[in-house]
Structure formats: C-alpha cells, structure tokens
Amino acid sequence: MSKLFCLKKNSNNASTSTSSTSTIPSSLVSDLDKLNFTEERLKRYVDETNTLSSDTTLVSNTQKELKNKAKILREKAISKTLNNIKRSMEVDLCFVLDCTGSMQPHIAAAKDCILQVLNYVKHVNPSIKPRVGFCGYRDHYNGLNRLQIFDFNDQYDQFTQYMQNVLPIGNDDLPEDVLGGLNAAITQMDWKSDTRVLLHIGDYPPHGRRFTSLEDDKYPDGDPNGLTAENVLENMQSKNILYFFGKITSETDKMLEIFRDIIGEFHVFDLVGGDPIKLLEKFIKAASTSITYAVSLTSTIGSGNSSKEIYSFQRKKLDMNPNEPDWSTLPFQIGVTMWYHIPKSLDGLKNPKYFNKSNLTSKSFYFKIASQPFSAGVEKYAYFGRDIKSIPTKDAVIKEYLHDGKGNPLEKYLEAVEISTVAYFLSREFNFIARKKNLPKVNFLDVRLLRSGTIDLHTRYYTIEPRLKDAEYKRFNTNTGVITELRPTLEAFVHFTYEYTKEYLVVCDLQGIELNNEFLLTDPAIHCIDPLRFGRTNFGKNGIKQLFLGNHRCNDEFYV
C-alpha cells in the first residue's frame, strides 16, 4: 500500500462505497508511485502551448529548464490568446427580418429594442463594441421592395431612424424569400468584426416542398434564383457568421431542422406574441443573448481562426443522446474515486505543492455510465452516471476530456479536481461574509476524479459530480471576461476571490443552476498570476488585468 495518499479506512457501511485498503487496485498504487506531478504537468503545458508557439524552440534537460520553457511558452500563448479575445469583443450584429404584412409588431420591436440592447451591453460588458445592421426581406412578388439593407454602423440613432422607414408589405403567398434575404445579408453587407452575429426573425419558411407542405406556395420547386439552404449557409460559415433564430410560428420548424443538419445546433428564441411590451422584452433578450453568446463562443473556441472549430462544436451537439439510458442494460463497473483534502488556509491554497499525492484521499466506487454523452462543452463530454452501491442509488454526471494530451491523463484530471477544490474553499469563505449581508450562497459541486479499468482492461479517467435534476443549467460568465447572465452575487464572488487571495487569482467561468437563495456551480476556471497552475484556461496576470479588471464594474454587493 502506498504511503503517498490517504484512504478512508474501516468502514462497514456499504451505502458509502468506502473500502478498506485491500480493495484499492495495486495498479492505482503503482500509477501514483510513478507519477511525478510537477514533471508531467510541465510537459503537458509545453505540449499544449507548442501549437500556439511553434516558432519557439527550447531544449530542456532538467526540471528547472523544463519549468522555464513551460513558463515562456505559456506566457507567449497567453499573450496571443488575449489579443484574439480583445479582437473578438468587436461585434457585427445583423437583424435579418421578414418584413411582410404579418410582421408589423416585430418590425416595431426591432426598431425599439436596439438602444436598450446596446445600453445593456455597455453596462454589463463594456469591453464589447457592437456595430449594428439590418436586412429586411419580403418575397419575389414585391419586386424592388423585396430587400431593404442598412449596412453596419455604430451610429445607433441612424439605425433607429432607418427602421422608421421599414414597413410591412403583403405578398401573394405564405412562404417568403428567406434564402434571398439571408444571402443578401451574407454577401452584400460589410462584415469585418471578429464576432459576427446574424439574428434571423421570421414567421414563414422559404419556398419549396423541402421546407413546407403549405399549398399556398408559388414556387413549390424551391427558390426561383437557384439558391439552396446548403450554398447559403455554407457561405455563411465561410464568412465566420454565427446564426441565431427568433421563432414566431411552428411553420418554420422544418426549416430549422434542415438548417441544423447543415450547420449544427444554434440558439432559437421564443418571439411569439403580439403584446408590444412583452415582445420588446423578448427582442432585447434575444439580441443581448446573441451578442454575449457569440462573443463567448468566438473568444473561447474560434478567435483568430475560421469558424470551422465553432461549427464543428455546434455539430457535435447533434451527436449527443439527451435521453437517460436503460440502466439495466449497462455493465457494472468498479473504479476508484480520488479527491483532495480542503486546504486549511490561504497559504495552503496558494502553495502548488499542497496539491500533491500526500493530500489525496481515495475510495472504491461501483458505478454505471451511459454509452453516449448527453452533452459536450469546449473541453469535456458529459455522460449520465449512477452510483449503484449507495442506498438509494445516486445519479451522477461523469465527464471526460475531449483530448487527454500526450502525457499521463491522471495528472490532468487531478488538476480539474484541484480547480474545483480551490473554488470550493473560496466559496466557503465567501459564504461566511455573504450570510451576514443576506446574499445568496455560492456553492460548488463536489467534484472527484474517477479511475476505471473494468470493461476492456484499459484504464480510463473521468471527473464525477452529483447530477442536478429538473433544473435549468446556465452559464453566468466566462473565462474570457464576458458576463452572459448578470447576477450581482456571482460578480461579487468573482471580486471576492481576487481580494481574498491578495490579487493572486480570480475564479470565473461560473456555470450551474440558480435556486431561491443559492447558486450550485461546477466546472469553473481560474486565472492566476502563476501561469503554471490551473491549466490552459488560466490566462495569467495579464488575463486578470484585461478580462476581469478591465470589464468589471462594482456595486454595493461587491463590497462583501
């Protein structure tokens, strides 16, 4: 038995899945004995950053030289990433709007919402700099009035003034020139910002039997100008434009299905209703969310690149299976979970050597895991899981990195547990103070490493956390500085982590669920002045300065 990590011993309660030392696999003991945390981590950092810094050639023979090399490469990669993120804050937002007779309320809402949207963005995310444009479409019957275009401009009063002249005009059938409108917006407008948002709003589909079974269609064979969904949307992809849709009727359902098959998953907003006040609120929400989501996606995945990575990520979501599996058909697996003792002080938290084998705890674990992921993020797949020895059985979410890298994956998964442990420590300290101010609690889920080798004798690593049922999952902010759902308490927590650690780190990328008086969060990121901690999502001292301090606005709740 290795003396390098701790075990919970002498438990006879089967419901806890806690085991004696004799049940811990000898292979795990061997893995931990062989693992050199520092060296493995430095090698991984060098490997991860070499792709961004391929012009840097450094030779390292000792651990000290390896550390220096890793630091140089990390700082170079961070600098490049921060420049890309800065460019991604420049946004082109184009409203592509059906302007036929039934759309009067939505034309009015588009006109009235823009100043409120831009004021909201300026208040919540002052680093984002939008330009706004408009492409209205009708139908082939309307001749010269088929299209109206207002090119991108940052003079927002001009946009509002232009929209005064956009009027709904009737036509001679129900389908519209949707493909012509999208094509005009894509090809005739001056897209030049790094983040490009096309918010399409309409109540009827394009012409053609492919899109609709409506009998009232003058062009049942499709677009008379030869446009297809494929050539329009693929051109949109080639121009790095992200697509969003505002849904008004079910008549567009088939169109959306076809569009998803071509470009992958995308946001669909509910814009149903004729109440002008409620409709305006929905427009503001749709436009604001489109901007912040697109910026977060561009800055996280595709900044500085083509949209290939972003649309690959969107298509990946179509391969997920959102349904809970039939557990009786899945094999029983035996594994081991590992987690760190919570540091007792800030000094322990700030000491990288604290998170080593001597502070690990381990126990055996009996579980089942779905064969397909139900979701995917930028870094991990998420699977339904179940702890089958607990009484009653407990549902879990089991996550696996999309890319383990070339080194020992055990080290990378332990780093994820380290990030979770640091966030948990800081949330506990925050809650002591927040309770006195009657603020909601901020809690992080208990995340552990899961090691398994039952099925094919191939050792696999995951993280595992409790599954939260019947709750709406939200992303509140990102590690690129974008606030996607403003919650003052969470921004207060982010600020607190910076102040409490004496400007050493910032916990960000807050995501999870919102309850009446509590936030339950998971998968945070950490920016730290030490670039050799907390993985590739740590953007270092300059990241704290640019993404947190440069985009942060305090209010009374921040002074906890």
Backbone torsions as a table, in degrees:
resi	resn	phi	psi	omega
1	MET	NA	128.0	179.1
2	SER	-66.6	140.3	175.5
3	LYS	-92.2	5.4	-174.3
4	LEU	-89.3	-4.4	174.9
5	PHE	-148.0	158.9	-172.0
6	CYS	-95.0	157.3	174.6
7	LEU	-133.0	148.7	170.1
8	LYS	-82.5	118.8	-171.1
9	LYS	-109.4	162.2	166.4
10	ASN	59.1	39.5	175.5
11	SER	-100.5	133.0	177.4
12	ASN	-107.1	5.8	-177.2
13	ASN	-90.9	104.4	-175.2
14	ALA	-64.0	-24.9	-175.5
15	SER	-69.3	-16.7	-179.3
16	THR	-89.9	-10.6	-176.4
17	SER	61.6	13.1	178.7
18	THR	-77.1	138.6	-174.3
19	SER	-122.2	167.1	172.6
20	SER	-81.1	169.3	-177.4
21	THR	-63.1	-26.8	-175.2
22	SER	-68.9	-19.6	-178.1
23	THR	-91.3	-5.8	176.9
24	ILE	-74.6	124.0	-175.8
25	PRO	-58.4	139.5	178.5
26	SER	-64.1	-27.5	179.2
27	SER	-65.0	-34.3	176.9
28	LEU	-68.1	-43.2	177.1
29	VAL	-57.8	-42.8	179.6
30	SER	-65.8	-42.8	179.1
31	ASP	-58.5	-44.4	-178.3
32	LEU	-70.5	-37.3	178.3
33	ASP	-62.2	-37.3	-177.3
34	LYS	-80.6	-23.0	-171.4
35	LEU	-71.7	120.3	171.2
36	ASN	-100.5	98.4	-173.8
37	PHE	-51.5	-53.9	-172.7
38	THR	-61.5	-47.9	-176.9
39	GLU	-66.0	-43.6	179.3
40	GLU	-61.9	-41.6	-178.6
41	ARG	-67.1	-43.4	180.0
42	LEU	-63.3	-41.2	178.4
43	LYS	-62.8	-40.6	179.5
44	ARG	-65.6	-41.9	179.4
45	TYR	-62.3	-40.6	177.6
46	VAL	-63.3	-44.4	-179.5
47	ASP	-62.9	-43.9	-178.0
48	GLU	-67.5	-34.4	-175.4
49	THR	-91.6	-16.6	-179.8
50	ASN	-61.0	-30.1	179.6
51	THR	-66.7	-27.9	178.2
52	LEU	-92.0	-15.1	-174.5
53	SER	-132.6	49.6	-172.7
54	SER	-67.5	-15.3	179.8
55	ASP	-82.9	-4.9	-179.5
56	THR	-94.9	119.1	177.6
57	THR	-119.7	112.9	-179.0
58	LEU	-129.0	139.8	177.6
59	VAL	-101.6	134.6	-179.8
60	SER	-134.5	121.8	179.5
61	ASN	-108.2	-28.2	-179.8
62	THR	-112.2	166.8	179.6
63	GLN	-64.3	-34.7	178.3
64	LYS	-64.7	-42.9	178.2
65	GLU	-65.7	-38.6	177.7
66	LEU	-62.7	-40.0	178.7
67	LYS	-64.1	-43.5	179.1
68	ASN	-63.3	-41.0	179.0
69	LYS	-63.8	-46.2	-179.3
70	ALA	-60.8	-40.7	-178.9
71	LYS	-65.6	-43.0	179.0
72	ILE	-61.6	-46.8	-178.7
73	LEU	-66.7	-41.4	179.3
74	ARG	-61.8	-45.6	-178.2
75	GLU	-65.7	-35.1	177.4
76	LYS	-68.4	-42.9	178.6
77	ALA	-65.3	-40.2	178.7
78	ILE	-62.3	-43.3	180.0
79	SER	-60.1	-43.3	178.9
80	LYS	-65.3	-42.6	-179.9
81	THR	-63.2	-43.2	-179.1
82	LEU	-64.8	-35.8	175.6
83	ASN	-64.6	-41.2	177.5
84	ASN	-64.1	-41.1	179.4
85	ILE	-63.2	-41.9	179.3
86	LYS	-59.5	-42.4	179.1
87	ARG	-67.6	-32.9	-178.2
88	SER	-68.3	-15.3	178.7
89	MET	-75.9	-10.5	174.2
90	GLU	-86.9	122.5	-167.9
91	VAL	-125.6	134.3	165.7
92	ASP	-102.9	120.4	177.3
93	LEU	-113.9	117.4	179.3
94	CYS	-115.7	123.0	170.1
95	PHE	-84.4	119.7	172.5
96	VAL	-107.8	111.4	-165.2
97	LEU	-126.9	129.5	169.2
98	ASP	-64.4	122.1	-176.3
99	CYS	-115.4	36.9	176.5
100	THR	-89.2	-178.6	-167.4
101	GLY	-56.2	-34.3	-175.1
102	SER	-80.4	-2.6	-169.0
103	MET	-101.6	11.1	-177.3
104	GLN	-51.2	-49.3	-178.3
105	PRO	-61.7	-34.2	-176.9
106	HIS	-77.8	-32.1	173.5
107	ILE	-64.0	-43.4	178.5
108	ALA	-63.3	-40.7	-179.4
109	ALA	-66.4	-39.3	178.3
110	ALA	-61.4	-40.8	179.0
111	LYS	-65.9	-44.9	-172.5
112	ASP	-79.2	-20.9	-172.4
113	CYS	-83.7	-23.2	-164.0
114	ILE	-63.0	-42.3	-179.2
115	LEU	-66.0	-37.4	178.0
116	GLN	-67.9	-38.7	177.0
117	VAL	-61.2	-47.5	-176.7
118	LEU	-68.9	-35.6	175.1
119	ASN	-65.2	-39.7	178.3
120	TYR	-63.6	-46.6	179.8
121	VAL	-61.2	-43.3	-179.9
122	LYS	-62.5	-37.8	-178.7
123	HIS	-73.5	-43.3	-173.0
124	VAL	-88.2	-40.3	-177.3
125	ASN	-131.3	74.5	-174.4
126	PRO	-62.9	-16.2	179.0
127	SER	-75.5	-18.7	-178.7
128	ILE	-80.2	129.6	-178.2
129	LYS	-120.6	97.7	-176.2
130	PRO	-89.5	148.9	160.1
131	ARG	-113.3	148.6	-176.1
132	VAL	-125.9	141.6	178.6
133	GLY	-141.0	174.2	-174.9
134	PHE	-145.6	138.0	170.4
135	CYS	-134.7	109.5	177.1
136	GLY	-97.8	139.5	178.3
137	TYR	-128.5	152.7	175.8
138	ARG	-126.7	-114.3	-179.9
139	ASP	-145.5	168.7	-176.9
140	HIS	-59.5	-30.6	178.4
141	TYR	-59.7	-26.6	-173.0
142	ASN	-83.9	-2.4	173.1
143	GLY	58.2	-122.9	-177.5
144	LEU	-65.3	-20.2	178.6
145	ASN	-89.9	9.4	-177.2
146	ARG	-62.4	-38.0	-177.0
147	LEU	-128.5	145.8	169.0
148	GLN	-134.4	128.2	-175.2
149	ILE	-128.5	131.1	171.2
150	PHE	-120.5	113.0	-173.5
151	ASP	-72.9	165.1	-173.7
152	PHE	-57.0	140.0	-175.9
153	ASN	-156.7	144.8	174.4
154	ASP	-101.4	11.5	172.7
155	GLN	-95.7	90.4	-166.5
156	TYR	-69.7	-25.5	176.8
157	ASP	-66.4	-30.1	176.9
158	GLN	-67.5	-37.2	176.1
159	PHE	-61.6	-47.7	-179.4
160	THR	-61.0	-42.0	179.6
161	GLN	-64.8	-41.6	179.2
162	TYR	-61.7	-40.9	-177.2
163	MET	-65.0	-20.1	176.5
164	GLN	-62.2	-26.4	-176.6
165	ASN	-96.2	3.9	177.6
166	VAL	-91.4	113.6	-174.9
167	LEU	-118.4	146.5	175.9
168	PRO	-73.2	133.8	179.7
169	ILE	-128.1	132.8	179.9
170	GLY	-74.2	165.1	175.1
171	ASN	-140.9	-164.0	-168.4
172	ASP	-107.3	5.4	172.9
173	ASP	-156.3	-179.6	-173.4
174	LEU	-87.0	-46.9	176.5
175	PRO	-61.8	156.2	-176.6
176	GLU	-123.7	173.0	178.5
177	ASP	-82.3	61.2	-177.9
178	VAL	-62.3	-48.0	-177.4
179	LEU	-64.6	-37.3	177.0
180	GLY	-65.0	-39.4	177.8
181	GLY	-65.6	-45.6	178.1
182	LEU	-63.2	-43.2	-178.9
183	ASN	-62.8	-39.8	178.5
184	ALA	-64.3	-43.8	179.3
185	ALA	-61.9	-39.0	-176.6
186	ILE	-73.4	-40.1	-170.8
187	THR	-100.7	-23.2	-174.0
188	GLN	-103.9	-5.1	-177.8
189	MET	-105.1	155.9	-172.0
190	ASP	-89.9	75.5	177.5
191	TRP	-74.7	122.4	178.6
192	LYS	-145.1	-13.8	177.5
193	SER	-73.5	158.9	-179.8
194	ASP	-67.3	-35.8	178.3
195	THR	-103.4	123.6	-172.8
196	ARG	-125.7	120.0	-172.7
197	VAL	-119.6	124.4	174.5
198	LEU	-114.7	111.7	178.5
199	LEU	-103.2	104.7	-175.4
200	HIS	-95.9	129.2	-178.0
201	ILE	-130.8	122.0	-179.4
202	GLY	-163.7	159.5	-177.5
203	ASP	-110.7	-7.8	178.3
204	TYR	-135.5	157.2	-174.8
205	PRO	-85.0	178.9	173.8
206	PRO	-69.6	170.9	175.5
207	HIS	-70.2	151.3	172.1
208	GLY	117.6	145.5	-179.6
209	ARG	-63.0	-23.0	178.8
210	ARG	-62.0	-31.9	-173.4
211	PHE	-102.3	-21.0	-172.0
212	THR	-156.2	152.0	173.3
213	SER	-103.6	9.1	178.3
214	LEU	-60.6	131.2	179.8
215	GLU	-74.0	-27.5	-177.8
216	ASP	-83.4	72.5	-178.0
217	ASP	-136.9	112.8	-177.9
218	LYS	-70.7	-17.7	-177.4
219	TYR	-130.2	68.7	-176.2
220	PRO	-65.3	-19.1	179.4
221	ASP	-86.8	-1.2	177.5
222	GLY	114.5	-171.9	-175.0
223	ASP	-58.4	127.1	-177.3
224	PRO	-68.6	-16.9	178.7
225	ASN	-95.2	6.0	175.3
226	GLY	85.3	6.3	177.9
227	LEU	-72.3	143.9	173.9
228	THR	-125.6	159.7	177.0
229	ALA	-59.3	-37.2	-178.2
230	GLU	-63.7	-50.6	-175.3
231	ASN	-71.2	-30.3	177.9
232	VAL	-70.7	-49.2	-175.1
233	LEU	-73.2	-33.3	176.7
234	GLU	-68.3	-34.8	173.6
235	ASN	-65.3	-39.0	175.9
236	MET	-59.9	-43.9	177.7
237	GLN	-61.4	-42.9	-177.2
238	SER	-64.3	-23.7	177.8
239	LYS	-94.7	9.9	175.6
240	ASN	62.7	34.3	-179.2
241	ILE	-97.6	132.0	179.2
242	LEU	-96.5	133.2	-172.5
243	TYR	-100.2	134.4	173.9
244	PHE	-133.1	152.7	-177.1
245	PHE	-133.1	137.4	172.8
246	GLY	-103.5	113.3	-173.0
247	LYS	-92.1	133.1	-178.8
248	ILE	-116.2	-38.9	179.7
249	THR	-135.1	166.0	177.5
250	SER	-75.8	-7.5	-179.6
251	GLU	-64.6	-18.5	-179.3
252	THR	-94.1	3.3	-175.1
253	ASP	-60.5	-45.0	-179.5
254	LYS	-64.2	-40.2	177.1
255	MET	-58.7	-45.4	-178.6
256	LEU	-64.1	-37.5	177.9
257	GLU	-62.2	-43.7	178.8
258	ILE	-66.0	-44.0	179.2
259	PHE	-60.0	-41.3	179.7
260	ARG	-63.1	-38.7	178.9
261	ASP	-62.0	-26.7	-177.4
262	ILE	-89.1	-45.7	-172.3
263	ILE	-115.5	-3.6	-178.9
264	GLY	93.1	-169.5	-176.2
265	GLU	-70.7	148.9	175.5
266	PHE	-152.4	163.5	-179.2
267	HIS	-71.1	135.7	171.9
268	VAL	-123.1	122.8	-177.5
269	PHE	-101.8	143.6	176.6
270	ASP	-81.8	111.7	177.2
271	LEU	-119.8	30.8	178.9
272	VAL	-76.6	143.9	172.4
273	GLY	121.9	149.5	-179.0
274	GLY	-106.8	-8.0	178.3
275	ASP	-63.9	115.5	-172.9
276	PRO	-61.7	-35.5	-178.9
277	ILE	-69.8	-48.1	179.6
278	LYS	-65.9	-37.3	179.1
279	LEU	-65.8	-40.2	177.1
280	LEU	-61.4	-42.9	177.9
281	GLU	-60.5	-40.5	179.3
282	LYS	-66.4	-38.9	178.4
283	PHE	-63.6	-44.0	-179.9
284	ILE	-60.7	-44.8	179.3
285	LYS	-62.8	-45.5	-178.2
286	ALA	-62.9	-47.0	-178.1
287	ALA	-67.5	-43.7	-179.6
288	SER	-63.6	-44.7	-180.0
289	THR	-65.3	-39.9	178.2
290	SER	-58.1	-44.0	-179.3
291	ILE	-64.7	-53.5	-174.5
292	THR	-67.5	-38.0	179.0
293	TYR	-66.2	-44.0	-179.1
294	ALA	-63.5	-41.9	178.2
295	VAL	-63.6	-43.9	-179.2
296	SER	-64.4	-38.1	179.7
297	LEU	-70.0	-45.6	-179.9
298	THR	-64.3	-43.7	-177.0
299	SER	-72.4	-27.8	-177.6
300	THR	-86.4	-41.4	-172.1
301	ILE	-108.2	-53.9	-163.7
302	GLY	-109.6	8.8	-175.1
303	SER	-62.1	128.8	178.4
304	GLY	83.2	-4.0	-179.1
305	ASN	-119.3	-177.4	171.2
306	SER	-75.2	173.6	179.8
307	SER	-80.1	5.6	-177.5
308	LYS	-55.9	-45.2	-179.6
309	GLU	-65.1	-40.3	-178.2
310	ILE	-65.8	-47.5	-178.7
311	TYR	-70.8	-28.6	172.6
312	SER	-62.7	-41.5	176.4
313	PHE	-63.2	-40.8	179.4
314	GLN	-66.4	-40.6	179.6
315	ARG	-68.8	-32.8	179.3
316	LYS	-56.8	-33.3	-178.6
317	LYS	-65.6	-24.6	179.0
318	LEU	-72.8	-19.6	-178.3
319	ASP	-87.4	-0.7	-179.1
320	MET	-78.7	155.0	173.4
321	ASN	-113.0	103.4	-173.6
322	PRO	-77.2	-4.6	-175.3
323	ASN	-89.8	137.3	176.8
324	GLU	-64.5	137.8	-175.1
325	PRO	-74.5	167.0	169.2
326	ASP	-81.0	102.1	-172.3
327	TRP	-61.4	-26.6	-177.5
328	SER	-67.8	-18.4	-178.6
329	THR	-93.3	-6.2	-174.3
330	LEU	-98.0	144.7	-177.4
331	PRO	-72.1	149.5	175.5
332	PHE	-77.2	134.0	-179.9
333	GLN	-127.2	150.0	176.9
334	ILE	-115.3	131.1	179.0
335	GLY	-142.7	-168.2	177.9
336	VAL	-135.0	133.1	172.6
337	THR	-102.0	148.4	179.3
338	MET	-136.8	146.0	178.2
339	TRP	-154.6	163.7	-179.1
340	TYR	-94.1	147.1	166.3
341	HIS	-63.4	142.0	177.6
342	ILE	-69.3	130.6	177.5
343	PRO	-57.6	149.8	-179.2
344	LYS	-92.2	-9.9	-176.8
345	SER	-153.5	167.6	175.8
346	LEU	-63.1	-36.7	178.8
347	ASP	-59.7	-40.9	178.0
348	GLY	-64.6	-41.8	179.7
349	LEU	-62.3	-39.4	-176.0
350	LYS	-81.5	-8.8	-178.4
351	ASN	-92.2	109.6	-179.1
352	PRO	-58.3	-28.7	-177.5
353	LYS	-71.8	-15.1	177.2
354	TYR	-63.2	-37.9	-175.7
355	PHE	-87.2	74.2	-179.5
356	ASN	-136.0	-174.9	-172.7
357	LYS	-61.8	-29.4	-176.6
358	SER	-68.1	-19.2	-179.3
359	ASN	-110.1	20.3	176.0
360	LEU	-93.4	143.1	171.9
361	THR	-119.5	148.2	-173.8
362	SER	-141.1	150.0	171.1
363	LYS	-153.7	157.0	178.1
364	SER	-72.5	157.5	-172.3
365	PHE	-149.2	133.5	-177.8
366	TYR	-115.2	124.6	-168.9
367	PHE	-153.4	169.6	168.2
368	LYS	-129.3	152.0	-179.2
369	ILE	-137.4	139.3	178.5
370	ALA	-61.9	151.0	-177.8
371	SER	-78.3	-21.9	179.0
372	GLN	-123.9	145.5	175.0
373	PRO	-69.5	150.7	175.2
374	PHE	-97.2	-11.8	-180.0
375	SER	-158.4	164.0	177.0
376	ALA	-145.2	136.9	173.3
377	GLY	-107.1	-165.6	180.0
378	VAL	-67.2	-33.5	-174.6
379	GLU	-112.2	-26.3	-170.3
380	LYS	-135.9	152.0	163.5
381	TYR	-88.6	150.7	177.2
382	ALA	-123.3	130.3	-178.4
383	TYR	-119.0	149.4	167.2
384	PHE	-68.1	137.4	177.0
385	GLY	-137.1	166.3	179.1
386	ARG	-147.9	128.5	172.0
387	ASP	-82.4	106.9	-169.6
388	ILE	-92.3	-6.8	178.3
389	LYS	-95.4	-16.5	178.9
390	SER	-72.7	153.2	179.4
391	ILE	-122.5	112.8	-7.0
392	PRO	-71.4	172.2	178.7
393	THR	-61.1	146.9	-178.0
394	LYS	-113.7	133.4	176.1
395	ASP	-81.8	145.9	-176.6
396	ALA	-139.8	165.2	168.8
397	VAL	-113.3	125.2	-178.8
398	ILE	-111.7	126.6	-173.4
399	LYS	-118.8	145.0	-178.2
400	GLU	-133.0	134.0	178.0
401	TYR	-63.0	141.1	175.1
402	LEU	-64.7	-36.0	-179.6
403	HIS	-134.8	118.7	179.9
404	ASP	-79.7	-24.8	-173.9
405	GLY	90.7	-176.5	-174.9
406	LYS	-86.8	-21.6	-173.7
407	GLY	-86.1	-160.9	179.1
408	ASN	-74.9	116.0	-176.9
409	PRO	-65.5	-20.9	179.1
410	LEU	-55.8	-42.7	-178.7
411	GLU	-64.0	-41.6	-178.1
412	LYS	-65.6	-40.8	179.5
413	TYR	-70.0	-34.7	176.1
414	LEU	-66.1	-31.6	176.0
415	GLU	-64.7	-38.2	176.5
416	ALA	-61.9	-39.6	177.7
417	VAL	-68.0	-36.7	176.9
418	GLU	-60.9	-45.5	178.9
419	ILE	-59.8	-44.5	179.1
420	SER	-63.0	-38.9	-179.6
421	THR	-65.8	-42.6	178.2
422	VAL	-62.7	-45.2	179.4
423	ALA	-62.5	-39.6	178.9
424	TYR	-62.9	-46.0	179.3
425	PHE	-57.1	-47.2	-176.3
426	LEU	-70.8	-33.9	177.5
427	SER	-67.1	-35.8	177.5
428	ARG	-63.7	-42.7	178.4
429	GLU	-66.9	-39.5	178.0
430	PHE	-61.7	-42.7	-176.0
431	ASN	-65.5	-29.6	176.0
432	PHE	-57.9	-42.2	-177.5
433	ILE	-82.3	-41.8	-177.5
434	ALA	-61.4	-33.2	179.7
435	ARG	-59.8	-37.7	-179.3
436	LYS	-69.0	-25.9	-179.8
437	LYS	-99.0	7.2	178.2
438	ASN	59.7	39.7	175.6
439	LEU	-95.2	154.8	175.1
440	PRO	-59.4	149.9	176.7
441	LYS	-75.6	150.7	173.4
442	VAL	-117.4	113.4	-178.2
443	ASN	-125.3	147.8	176.4
444	PHE	-110.8	142.0	179.1
445	LEU	-64.8	151.0	177.4
446	ASP	-73.8	106.9	-177.8
447	VAL	-106.1	130.8	179.9
448	ARG	-130.1	159.0	173.0
449	LEU	-82.5	139.5	176.3
450	LEU	-121.5	123.8	178.0
451	ARG	-111.6	130.8	-178.1
452	SER	-140.1	146.7	174.9
453	GLY	-150.8	28.8	-171.6
454	THR	-76.0	-44.8	-165.6
455	ILE	-74.6	-56.9	-174.3
456	ASP	-119.4	17.9	-179.5
457	LEU	63.8	8.2	176.2
458	HIS	-96.9	121.7	-177.7
459	THR	-68.3	128.6	177.3
460	ARG	-126.1	147.7	179.8
461	TYR	-118.4	147.1	177.3
462	TYR	-144.4	171.4	158.6
463	THR	-108.6	153.2	-179.4
464	ILE	-136.0	141.3	-178.9
465	GLU	-148.3	161.3	178.1
466	PRO	-61.7	146.3	177.0
467	ARG	-93.1	130.5	179.4
468	LEU	-100.2	113.0	-176.1
469	LYS	-91.0	154.1	171.4
470	ASP	53.3	43.0	179.9
471	ALA	-136.7	143.9	178.7
472	GLU	-82.1	119.8	-179.0
473	TYR	-84.8	130.9	-178.2
474	LYS	-130.5	150.5	169.4
475	ARG	-107.0	119.9	-172.6
476	PHE	-92.6	-37.0	173.2
477	ASN	-152.7	171.8	-175.5
478	THR	-123.3	169.2	177.9
479	ASN	-79.7	-1.8	175.4
480	THR	-97.4	8.6	173.7
481	GLY	93.7	1.6	-177.7
482	VAL	-88.6	130.4	173.5
483	ILE	-94.1	112.6	-176.5
484	THR	-92.7	-30.0	174.9
485	GLU	-138.1	104.8	-174.7
486	LEU	-70.5	119.4	172.2
487	ARG	-132.0	107.4	-175.5
488	PRO	-52.5	-36.3	-180.0
489	THR	-62.7	-40.6	-179.3
490	LEU	-71.1	-36.4	175.5
491	GLU	-67.9	-31.5	174.2
492	ALA	-64.6	-39.7	178.3
493	PHE	-64.2	-44.5	178.1
494	VAL	-57.4	-47.3	178.4
495	HIS	-60.3	-42.5	-179.4
496	PHE	-60.0	-41.8	-178.1
497	THR	-62.6	-33.0	178.4
498	TYR	-71.0	-45.9	-178.4
499	GLU	-70.7	-44.5	-175.3
500	TYR	-63.8	-37.1	-178.9
501	THR	-87.2	11.3	178.7
502	LYS	58.0	47.9	175.0
503	GLU	66.5	25.1	179.8
504	TYR	-84.2	-36.7	-176.2
505	LEU	-154.7	167.5	173.7
506	VAL	-136.0	127.2	173.6
507	VAL	-88.5	128.4	-176.0
508	CYS	-144.6	-164.1	-176.2
509	ASP	54.4	52.9	-175.0
510	LEU	-83.4	124.3	-177.1
511	GLN	-147.7	147.1	-178.3
512	GLY	156.7	-140.9	-177.3
513	ILE	-123.3	154.8	-178.6
514	GLU	-114.1	118.3	176.9
515	LEU	-105.2	-175.5	-175.7
516	ASN	-58.9	-44.9	-176.9
517	ASN	-136.7	33.2	-176.0
518	GLU	-163.0	144.6	168.5
519	PHE	-110.4	130.8	174.4
520	LEU	-110.4	114.9	-168.9
521	LEU	-119.2	160.8	177.9
522	THR	-151.7	164.9	174.8
523	ASP	52.3	50.0	176.2
524	PRO	-74.7	167.9	169.0
525	ALA	-117.3	161.7	-179.9
526	ILE	-134.2	124.9	167.6
527	HIS	-92.1	132.4	-174.0
528	CYS	-141.0	146.5	179.7
529	ILE	-66.6	-17.5	173.0
530	ASP	-90.9	107.8	-175.5
531	PRO	-72.2	-6.8	-178.3
532	LEU	-100.9	25.0	173.2
533	ARG	-128.8	156.6	167.0
534	PHE	67.9	18.5	167.2
535	GLY	79.8	-173.2	-172.4
536	ARG	-72.9	-13.8	176.9
537	THR	-85.6	0.3	173.6
538	ASN	-86.6	116.9	-178.2
539	PHE	-102.3	18.3	167.2
540	GLY	69.5	-167.0	-177.6
541	LYS	-60.4	-42.8	-179.8
542	ASN	-69.9	-29.9	174.9
543	GLY	-64.9	-41.9	176.4
544	ILE	-60.3	-43.9	-177.6
545	LYS	-66.0	-46.4	-174.3
546	GLN	-80.4	-42.5	-169.7
547	LEU	-93.3	-28.5	178.7
548	PHE	-100.8	-62.3	-176.7
549	LEU	-64.2	-35.2	-177.5
550	GLY	-76.4	-14.7	-175.6
551	ASN	-125.6	13.3	-171.8
552	HIS	-106.2	132.3	176.5
553	ARG	-124.9	122.9	-177.2
554	CYS	-83.1	148.1	163.6
555	ASN	-131.9	-172.1	-173.1
556	ASP	-59.0	-34.5	-178.0
557	GLU	-66.8	-24.6	-177.5
558	PHE	-68.5	-22.6	-178.4
559	TYR	-91.5	72.1	-178.7
560	VAL	-91.8	NA	NA
